[in-house]
Amino acid sequence: MKRRLALTFLFSCMAFQLQAALPPEEAEIVCSAVENANRPPASYDYSLTRHSDMLERDITGSGTLILREEGKMSIESRSPESKTMELDAAKSGMPVPSRLLDPAFFNIVCDDGGGKVWTIILTPRKRDMKRMFVRLTLEADKNNGQITSVLMEDQSGGYTLLKTRKQ
């Protein structure tokens, strides 16, 4: 319960900050910088926390995420167990955005935040994506545009938080 309250507080703070979202022209510049800094091929070390009310406790893990060509990636998990997964959105029937931050796929709100990171909130427009998540919150370093965290919220109120560091 404490975790859920903390998360609600965090989202409330973020929503308050986003009332001063960047104008569309500036948001497009930020989105382009983030997309350019995170183009495939790219490799990231990650730490993961998965929270769900259906789980007795949070799941944590770490590994390497490798972005390959458009719509393909590898996840090399080190913990909780060592395994490699190859993901191909086209083979799974998943729609693949032509851009990381594609306005045809997402409603996009971008916030300067006044600190060291940009905050980009994506809400899916496509029904297929809405089944996987209801909101993605990305944080990207203002100095280099690299994504430093991804918070993916699902319909049940659960979330997955990825903290990343580009290799």
Number of C-alpha atoms within 10 A of each C-alpha: 7 7 9 14 10 11 13 12 12 12 13 12 11 16 13 11 15 18 10 12 18 16 11 12 8 14 19 15 11 22 22 16 16 24 18 15 17 20 16 16 12 15 20 20 18 22 19 20 15 17 20 16 13 9 10 8 10 13 13 15 16 21 21 20 22 20 19 16 12 17 19 17 20 16 20 19 19 15 13 11 11 11 11 14 11 10 15 17 14 12 10 8 9 12 14 15 15 12 16 18 19 15 15 13 20 19 14 20 19 24 22 19 16 8 9 12 20 24 26 24 23 22 19 21 14 12 9 12 16 14 11 13 21 18 20 21 20 21 24 23 17 17 9 13 20 22 23 18 20 20 20 19 19 17 12 11 12 16 21 19 20 21 17 22 16 16 10
